[in-house]
Amino acid sequence: MPIYAYKCESCGFAKDVLQKMSDAPLDVCPACSKASFKKQVTAAGFQLKGSGWYATDFKGGSAATPASASSPEVGSAAPASEPVAAKPDATPPAGAAPAASGS
């Protein structure tokens, strides 16, 4: 059963009430007996934290990727002990100015 927060608009009395969802909302303030007891909008009583289905499955676009996609596949990366050879610089397109050395 959910807990609903109520507040009287006349006297300011506030109270949390445990009610069934099918119960009629309260409207008479227990403090001043006026019909100005209103249900308040409150935040949810739980938070979803960490990585889980809600962080990866139902978001739109390509921003969310599954955790297995971010880790490299076995055998696809060079071992850390071997140096990786650098690629030679590509030749600039025709008509491009040569790079100036500033050192």
N, CA, C and O atoms as a GROMACS GRO file, in nm:
protein
  412
    1MET      N    1   0.085  -0.118   0.000
    1MET     CA    2   0.000   0.000   0.000
    1MET      C    3   0.089   0.124   0.000
    1MET      O    4   0.186   0.131   0.076
    2PRO      N    5   0.058   0.220  -0.083
    2PRO     CA    6   0.140   0.342  -0.090
    2PRO      C    7   0.112   0.438   0.025
    2PRO      O    8   0.005   0.434   0.087
    3ILE      N    9   0.209   0.523   0.050
    3ILE     CA   10   0.195   0.628   0.150
    3ILE      C   11   0.175   0.759   0.075
    3ILE      O   12   0.255   0.795  -0.011
    4TYR      N   13   0.068   0.830   0.106
    4TYR     CA   14   0.036   0.957   0.041
    4TYR      C   15   0.060   1.071   0.139
    4TYR      O   16   0.031   1.059   0.258
    5ALA      N   17   0.112   1.181   0.088
    5ALA     CA   18   0.134   1.300   0.169
    5ALA      C   19   0.015   1.394   0.148
    5ALA      O   20  -0.024   1.422   0.035
    6TYR      N   21  -0.041   1.442   0.257
    6TYR     CA   22  -0.153   1.537   0.254
    6TYR      C   23  -0.112   1.664   0.326
    6TYR      O   24  -0.029   1.662   0.417
    7LYS      N   25  -0.172   1.776   0.284
    7LYS     CA   26  -0.148   1.904   0.349
    7LYS      C   27  -0.276   1.987   0.343
    7LYS      O   28  -0.343   1.993   0.240
    8CYS      N   29  -0.309   2.051   0.454
    8CYS     CA   30  -0.427   2.136   0.461
    8CYS      C   31  -0.393   2.273   0.403
    8CYS      O   32  -0.294   2.334   0.442
    9GLU      N   33  -0.475   2.320   0.312
    9GLU     CA   34  -0.453   2.452   0.252
    9GLU      C   35  -0.496   2.565   0.344
    9GLU      O   36  -0.458   2.680   0.323
   10SER      N   37  -0.575   2.534   0.447
   10SER     CA   38  -0.622   2.637   0.540
   10SER      C   39  -0.525   2.660   0.655
   10SER      O   40  -0.480   2.772   0.678
   11CYS      N   41  -0.491   2.551   0.728
   11CYS     CA   42  -0.408   2.568   0.848
   11CYS      C   43  -0.263   2.523   0.829
   11CYS      O   44  -0.180   2.553   0.914
   12GLY      N   45  -0.231   2.453   0.719
   12GLY     CA   46  -0.094   2.411   0.692
   12GLY      C   47  -0.056   2.278   0.756
   12GLY      O   48   0.060   2.236   0.746
   13PHE      N   49  -0.150   2.208   0.821
   13PHE     CA   50  -0.125   2.079   0.882
   13PHE      C   51  -0.087   1.978   0.774
   13PHE      O   52  -0.153   1.970   0.671
   14ALA      N   53   0.020   1.901   0.797
   14ALA     CA   54   0.066   1.802   0.700
   14ALA      C   55   0.069   1.665   0.766
   14ALA      O   56   0.100   1.652   0.885
   15LYS      N   57   0.037   1.562   0.688
   15LYS     CA   58   0.034   1.426   0.741
   15LYS      C   59   0.057   1.326   0.628
   15LYS      O   60   0.007   1.346   0.517
   16ASP      N   61   0.131   1.219   0.656
   16ASP     CA   62   0.149   1.108   0.562
   16ASP      C   63   0.050   1.000   0.600
   16ASP      O   64   0.039   0.962   0.717
   17VAL      N   65  -0.024   0.948   0.500
   17VAL     CA   66  -0.130   0.852   0.525
   17VAL      C   67  -0.107   0.727   0.441
   17VAL      O   68  -0.083   0.736   0.321
   18LEU      N   69  -0.114   0.610   0.505
   18LEU     CA   70  -0.105   0.483   0.436
   18LEU      C   71  -0.245   0.446   0.388
   18LEU      O   72  -0.335   0.422   0.468
   19GLN      N   73  -0.262   0.440   0.254
   19GLN     CA   74  -0.393   0.414   0.195
   19GLN      C   75  -0.381   0.316   0.080
   19GLN      O   76  -0.275   0.305   0.017
   20LYS      N   77  -0.490   0.246   0.052
   20LYS     CA   78  -0.497   0.166  -0.069
   20LYS      C   79  -0.514   0.260  -0.189
   20LYS      O   80  -0.563   0.372  -0.174
   21MET      N   81  -0.474   0.213  -0.304
   21MET     CA   82  -0.491   0.296  -0.424
   21MET      C   83  -0.639   0.314  -0.456
   21MET      O   84  -0.678   0.415  -0.516
   22SER      N   85  -0.722   0.219  -0.417
   22SER     CA   86  -0.865   0.227  -0.447
   22SER      C   87  -0.942   0.312  -0.345
   22SER      O   88  -1.059   0.344  -0.368
   23ASP      N   89  -0.878   0.350  -0.232
   23ASP     CA   90  -0.946   0.434  -0.132
   23ASP      C   91  -0.968   0.575  -0.186
   23ASP      O   92  -0.888   0.627  -0.263
   24ALA      N   93  -1.078   0.634  -0.142
   24ALA     CA   94  -1.107   0.773  -0.181
   24ALA      C   95  -1.008   0.867  -0.110
   24ALA      O   96  -0.972   0.843   0.005
   25PRO      N   97  -0.964   0.973  -0.179
   25PRO     CA   98  -0.871   1.068  -0.115
   25PRO      C   99  -0.938   1.138   0.003
   25PRO      O  100  -1.058   1.164   0.002
   26LEU      N  101  -0.856   1.167   0.105
   26LEU     CA  102  -0.907   1.240   0.220
   26LEU      C  103  -0.928   1.385   0.182
   26LEU      O  104  -0.854   1.440   0.101
   27ASP      N  105  -1.031   1.449   0.240
   27ASP     CA  106  -1.054   1.590   0.208
   27ASP      C  107  -1.081   1.674   0.332
   27ASP      O  108  -1.079   1.797   0.323
   28VAL      N  109  -1.106   1.613   0.448
   28VAL     CA  110  -1.132   1.688   0.571
   28VAL      C  111  -1.006   1.685   0.657
   28VAL      O  112  -0.955   1.577   0.690
   29CYS      N  113  -0.956   1.802   0.692
   29CYS     CA  114  -0.836   1.815   0.773
   29CYS      C  115  -0.864   1.767   0.917
   29CYS      O  116  -0.962   1.811   0.978
   30PRO      N  117  -0.779   1.677   0.971
   30PRO     CA  118  -0.801   1.631   1.108
   30PRO      C  119  -0.770   1.738   1.213
   30PRO      O  120  -0.814   1.725   1.327
   31ALA      N  121  -0.697   1.843   1.178
   31ALA     CA  122  -0.661   1.948   1.274
   31ALA      C  123  -0.767   2.058   1.282
   31ALA      O  124  -0.806   2.097   1.392
   32CYS      N  125  -0.812   2.109   1.167
   32CYS     CA  126  -0.906   2.222   1.168
   32CYS      C  127  -1.047   2.184   1.121
   32CYS      O  128  -1.138   2.267   1.127
   33SER      N  129  -1.066   2.062   1.075
   33SER     CA  130  -1.196   2.009   1.029
   33SER      C  131  -1.253   2.081   0.907
   33SER      O  132  -1.373   2.074   0.883
   34LYS      N  133  -1.170   2.148   0.831
   34LYS     CA  134  -1.216   2.213   0.707
   34LYS      C  135  -1.191   2.118   0.590
   34LYS      O  136  -1.104   2.032   0.596
   35ALA      N  137  -1.268   2.134   0.486
   35ALA     CA  138  -1.255   2.050   0.367
   35ALA      C  139  -1.149   2.104   0.272
   35ALA      O  140  -1.176   2.130   0.155
   36SER      N  141  -1.028   2.121   0.323
   36SER     CA  142  -0.919   2.173   0.240
   36SER      C  143  -0.793   2.086   0.253
   36SER      O  144  -0.682   2.136   0.236
   37PHE      N  145  -0.811   1.959   0.284
   37PHE     CA  146  -0.701   1.863   0.296
   37PHE      C  147  -0.674   1.807   0.157
   37PHE      O  148  -0.758   1.738   0.102
   38LYS      N  149  -0.557   1.836   0.100
   38LYS     CA  150  -0.526   1.798  -0.038
   38LYS      C  151  -0.406   1.706  -0.044
   38LYS      O  152  -0.312   1.718   0.034
   39LYS      N  153  -0.411   1.612  -0.139
   39LYS     CA  154  -0.301   1.519  -0.162
   39LYS      C  155  -0.188   1.595  -0.232
   39LYS      O  156  -0.211   1.672  -0.326
   40GLN      N  157  -0.066   1.574  -0.186
   40GLN     CA  158   0.051   1.641  -0.241
   40GLN      C  159   0.123   1.551  -0.341
   40GLN      O  160   0.114   1.428  -0.334
   41VAL      N  161   0.194   1.612  -0.435
   41VAL     CA  162   0.277   1.539  -0.530
   41VAL      C  163   0.415   1.525  -0.466
   41VAL      O  164   0.476   1.624  -0.428
   42THR      N  165   0.463   1.402  -0.455
   42THR     CA  166   0.592   1.376  -0.392
   42THR      C  167   0.681   1.294  -0.484
   42THR      O  168   0.634   1.235  -0.582
   43ALA      N  169   0.809   1.290  -0.451
   43ALA     CA  170   0.905   1.213  -0.529
   43ALA      C  171   0.892   1.064  -0.495
   43ALA      O  172   0.840   1.028  -0.389
   44ALA      N  173   0.940   0.981  -0.585
   44ALA     CA  174   0.937   0.837  -0.561
   44ALA      C  175   1.027   0.802  -0.443
   44ALA      O  176   1.125   0.871  -0.416
   45GLY      N  177   0.994   0.695  -0.373
   45GLY     CA  178   1.069   0.655  -0.255
   45GLY      C  179   1.188   0.567  -0.285
   45GLY      O  180   1.246   0.510  -0.192
   46PHE      N  181   1.228   0.552  -0.412
   46PHE     CA  182   1.344   0.471  -0.446
   46PHE      C  183   1.417   0.535  -0.563
   46PHE      O  184   1.360   0.615  -0.637
   47GLN      N  185   1.544   0.499  -0.580
   47GLN     CA  186   1.624   0.549  -0.690
   47GLN      C  187   1.691   0.433  -0.759
   47GLN      O  188   1.731   0.336  -0.694
   48LEU      N  189   1.704   0.440  -0.889
   48LEU     CA  190   1.774   0.339  -0.965
   48LEU      C  191   1.916   0.390  -0.990
   48LEU      O  192   1.935   0.491  -1.058
   49LYS      N  193   2.014   0.320  -0.935
   49LYS     CA  194   2.153   0.362  -0.950
   49LYS      C  195   2.235   0.249  -1.010
   49LYS      O  196   2.193   0.133  -1.008
   50GLY      N  197   2.350   0.282  -1.062
   50GLY     CA  198   2.440   0.182  -1.116
   50GLY      C  199   2.410   0.148  -1.259
   50GLY      O  200   2.324   0.211  -1.322
   51SER      N  201   2.480   0.050  -1.312
   51SER     CA  202   2.457   0.009  -1.450
   51SER      C  203   2.363  -0.110  -1.450
   51SER      O  204   2.381  -0.204  -1.373
   52GLY      N  205   2.266  -0.105  -1.534
   52GLY     CA  206   2.168  -0.213  -1.541
   52GLY      C  207   2.087  -0.199  -1.667
   52GLY      O  208   2.120  -0.120  -1.755
   53TRP      N  209   1.980  -0.276  -1.677
   53TRP     CA  210   1.899  -0.275  -1.799
   53TRP      C  211   1.842  -0.139  -1.830
   53TRP      O  212   1.830  -0.102  -1.947
   54TYR      N  213   1.805  -0.061  -1.727
   54TYR     CA  214   1.744   0.069  -1.751
   54TYR      C  215   1.843   0.170  -1.804
   54TYR      O  216   1.802   0.270  -1.863
   55ALA      N  217   1.972   0.147  -1.784
   55ALA     CA  218   2.073   0.241  -1.832
   55ALA      C  219   2.113   0.212  -1.975
   55ALA      O  220   2.170   0.299  -2.041
   56THR      N  221   2.084   0.093  -2.026
   56THR     CA  222   2.131   0.059  -2.160
   56THR      C  223   2.022   0.021  -2.259
   56THR      O  224   2.041   0.039  -2.379
   57ASP      N  225   1.910  -0.030  -2.214
   57ASP     CA  226   1.814  -0.088  -2.306
   57ASP      C  227   1.712   0.008  -2.365
   57ASP      O  228   1.681  -0.002  -2.484
   58PHE      N  229   1.660   0.098  -2.288
   58PHE     CA  230   1.546   0.177  -2.335
   58PHE      C  231   1.579   0.321  -2.369
   58PHE      O  232   1.488   0.403  -2.381
   59LYS      N  233   1.704   0.354  -2.386
   59LYS     CA  234   1.741   0.488  -2.429
   59LYS      C  235   1.745   0.489  -2.581
   59LYS      O  236   1.780   0.390  -2.643
   60GLY      N  237   1.710   0.601  -2.640
   60GLY     CA  238   1.714   0.613  -2.784
   60GLY      C  239   1.852   0.655  -2.832
   60GLY      O  240   1.932   0.705  -2.753
   61GLY      N  241   1.879   0.637  -2.956
   61GLY     CA  242   2.004   0.682  -3.015
   61GLY      C  243   2.119   0.586  -2.989
   61GLY      O  244   2.099   0.478  -2.934
   62SER      N  245   2.238   0.627  -3.029
   62SER     CA  246   2.356   0.542  -3.014
   62SER      C  247   2.439   0.579  -2.893
   62SER      O  248   2.550   0.527  -2.878
   63ALA      N  249   2.391   0.667  -2.806
   63ALA     CA  250   2.469   0.709  -2.689
   63ALA      C  251   2.488   0.595  -2.592
   63ALA      O  252   2.594   0.584  -2.530
   64ALA      N  253   2.389   0.510  -2.576
   64ALA     CA  254   2.400   0.398  -2.482
   64ALA      C  255   2.450   0.275  -2.556
   64ALA      O  256   2.391   0.232  -2.656
   65THR      N  257   2.560   0.218  -2.506
   65THR     CA  258   2.613   0.097  -2.566
   65THR      C  259   2.621  -0.009  -2.458
   65THR      O  260   2.650   0.023  -2.343
   66PRO      N  261   2.597  -0.132  -2.490
   66PRO     CA  262   2.610  -0.238  -2.391
   66PRO      C  263   2.754  -0.249  -2.342
   66PRO      O  264   2.846  -0.212  -2.414
   67ALA      N  265   2.773  -0.298  -2.222
   67ALA     CA  266   2.905  -0.306  -2.163
   67ALA      C  267   2.998  -0.396  -2.244
   67ALA      O  268   3.118  -0.370  -2.250
   68SER      N  269   2.945  -0.502  -2.306
   68SER     CA  270   3.030  -0.594  -2.382
   68SER      C  271   3.081  -0.530  -2.510
   68SER      O  272   3.185  -0.573  -2.562
   69ALA      N  273   3.013  -0.430  -2.563
   69ALA     CA  274   3.058  -0.364  -2.686
   69ALA      C  275   3.177  -0.273  -2.661
   69ALA      O  276   3.254  -0.247  -2.753
   70SER      N  277   3.194  -0.223  -2.539
   70SER     CA  278   3.304  -0.131  -2.511
   70SER      C  279   3.433  -0.205  -2.481
   70SER      O  280   3.540  -0.144  -2.490
   71SER      N  281   3.428  -0.333  -2.447
   71SER     CA  282   3.551  -0.408  -2.419
   71SER      C  283   3.599  -0.472  -2.549
   71SER      O  284   3.518  -0.519  -2.629
   72PRO      N  285   3.732  -0.474  -2.570
   72PRO     CA  286   3.784  -0.532  -2.694
   72PRO      C  287   3.765  -0.683  -2.696
   72PRO      O  288   3.759  -0.748  -2.591
   73GLU      N  289   3.756  -0.738  -2.817
   73GLU     CA  290   3.743  -0.882  -2.831
   73GLU      C  291   3.876  -0.948  -2.804
   73GLU      O  292   3.981  -0.886  -2.819
   74VAL      N  293   3.873  -1.075  -2.765
   74VAL     CA  294   3.994  -1.149  -2.736
   74VAL      C  295   4.074  -1.167  -2.865
   74VAL      O  296   4.019  -1.209  -2.966
   75GLY      N  297   4.203  -1.134  -2.860
   75GLY     CA  298   4.289  -1.153  -2.976
   75GLY      C  299   4.288  -1.037  -3.073
   75GLY      O  300   4.361  -1.040  -3.172
   76SER      N  301   4.207  -0.933  -3.050
   76SER     CA  302   4.200  -0.824  -3.147
   76SER      C  303   4.302  -0.715  -3.118
   76SER      O  304   4.335  -0.636  -3.206
   77ALA      N  305   4.353  -0.709  -2.996
   77ALA     CA  306   4.449  -0.605  -2.960
   77ALA      C  307   4.588  -0.666  -2.955
   77ALA      O  308   4.605  -0.784  -2.926
   78ALA      N  309   4.689  -0.583  -2.983
   78ALA     CA  310   4.827  -0.628  -2.976
   78ALA      C  311   4.866  -0.643  -2.829
   78ALA      O  312   4.820  -0.566  -2.745
   79PRO      N  313   4.952  -0.742  -2.796
   79PRO     CA  314   4.997  -0.755  -2.658
   79PRO      C  315   5.069  -0.629  -2.613
   79PRO      O  316   5.130  -0.560  -2.694
   80ALA      N  317   5.063  -0.599  -2.484
   80ALA     CA  318   5.121  -0.477  -2.430
   80ALA      C  319   5.274  -0.477  -2.441
   80ALA      O  320   5.334  -0.370  -2.443
   81SER      N  321   5.338  -0.594  -2.448
   81SER     CA  322   5.484  -0.599  -2.451
   81SER      C  323   5.540  -0.565  -2.589
   81SER      O  324   5.656  -0.526  -2.599
   82GLU      N  325   5.462  -0.578  -2.696
   82GLU     CA  326   5.509  -0.547  -2.830
   82GLU      C  327   5.478  -0.403  -2.865
   82GLU      O  328   5.364  -0.358  -2.847
   83PRO      N  329   5.578  -0.328  -2.915
   83PRO     CA  330   5.549  -0.190  -2.957
   83PRO      C  331   5.466  -0.190  -3.086
   83PRO      O  332   5.484  -0.275  -3.173
   84VAL      N  333   5.377  -0.096  -3.095
   84VAL     CA  334   5.293  -0.083  -3.213
   84VAL      C  335   5.362   0.013  -3.309
   84VAL      O  336   5.398   0.124  -3.271
   85ALA      N  337   5.380  -0.030  -3.433
   85ALA     CA  338   5.447   0.054  -3.533
   85ALA      C  339   5.356   0.169  -3.573
   85ALA      O  340   5.237   0.149  -3.597
   86ALA      N  341   5.412   0.289  -3.580
   86ALA     CA  342   5.334   0.407  -3.620
   86ALA      C  343   5.318   0.408  -3.770
   86ALA      O  344   5.409   0.369  -3.843
   87LYS      N  345   5.201   0.452  -3.817
   87LYS     CA  346   5.177   0.463  -3.960
   87LYS      C  347   5.249   0.587  -4.012
   87LYS      O  348   5.254   0.689  -3.943
   88PRO      N  349   5.305   0.579  -4.132
   88PRO     CA  350   5.367   0.699  -4.189
   88PRO      C  351   5.259   0.802  -4.220
   88PRO      O  352   5.146   0.766  -4.252
   89ASP      N  353   5.295   0.929  -4.210
   89ASP     CA  354   5.199   1.036  -4.238
   89ASP      C  355   5.150   1.026  -4.382
   89ASP      O  356   5.227   0.997  -4.473
   90ALA      N  357   5.024   1.049  -4.399
   90ALA     CA  358   4.964   1.047  -4.532
   90ALA      C  359   5.009   1.172  -4.607
   90ALA      O  360   5.031   1.276  -4.546
   91THR      N  361   5.021   1.161  -4.737
   91THR     CA  362   5.060   1.277  -4.816
   91THR      C  363   4.944   1.374  -4.822
   91THR      O  364   4.829   1.332  -4.836
   92PRO      N  365   4.971   1.504  -4.811
   92PRO     CA  366   4.862   1.603  -4.814
   92PRO      C  367   4.799   1.607  -4.952
   92PRO      O  368   4.864   1.576  -5.052
   93PRO      N  369   4.671   1.644  -4.958
   93PRO     CA  370   4.604   1.653  -5.087
   93PRO      C  371   4.668   1.761  -5.174
   93PRO      O  372   4.729   1.855  -5.123
   94ALA      N  373   4.652   1.747  -5.302
   94ALA     CA  374   4.711   1.842  -5.396
   94ALA      C  375   4.655   1.982  -5.369
   94ALA      O  376   4.535   1.999  -5.351
   95GLY      N  377   4.743   2.080  -5.368
   95GLY     CA  378   4.701   2.218  -5.347
   95GLY      C  379   4.702   2.259  -5.200
   95GLY      O  380   4.678   2.376  -5.170
   96ALA      N  381   4.730   2.168  -5.110
   96ALA     CA  382   4.734   2.202  -4.968
   96ALA      C  383   4.870   2.257  -4.934
   96ALA      O  384   4.971   2.214  -4.989
   97ALA      N  385   4.874   2.352  -4.843
   97ALA     CA  386   4.999   2.415  -4.802
   97ALA      C  387   5.076   2.316  -4.716
   97ALA      O  388   5.016   2.243  -4.638
   98PRO      N  389   5.210   2.312  -4.728
   98PRO     CA  390   5.289   2.222  -4.645
   98PRO      C  391   5.285   2.272  -4.500
   98PRO      O  392   5.274   2.391  -4.474
   99ALA      N  393   5.294   2.178  -4.407
   99ALA     CA  394   5.291   2.213  -4.265
   99ALA      C  395   5.421   2.281  -4.227
   99ALA      O  396   5.529   2.236  -4.264
  100ALA      N  397   5.410   2.390  -4.154
  100ALA     CA  398   5.528   2.464  -4.112
  100ALA      C  399   5.577   2.407  -3.980
  100ALA      O  400   5.498   2.374  -3.892
  101SER      N  401   5.709   2.395  -3.967
  101SER     CA  402   5.762   2.347  -3.839
  101SER      C  403   5.787   2.468  -3.753
  101SER      O  404   5.858   2.560  -3.792
  102GLY      N  405   5.727   2.466  -3.633
  102GLY     CA  406   5.737   2.583  -3.546
  102GLY      C  407   5.846   2.571  -3.443
  102GLY      O  408   5.852   2.657  -3.356
  103SER      N  409   5.934   2.470  -3.446
  103SER     CA  410   6.037   2.454  -3.342
  103SER      C  411   6.159   2.528  -3.375
  103SER      O  412   6.255   2.526  -3.299
   0.00000   0.00000   0.00000
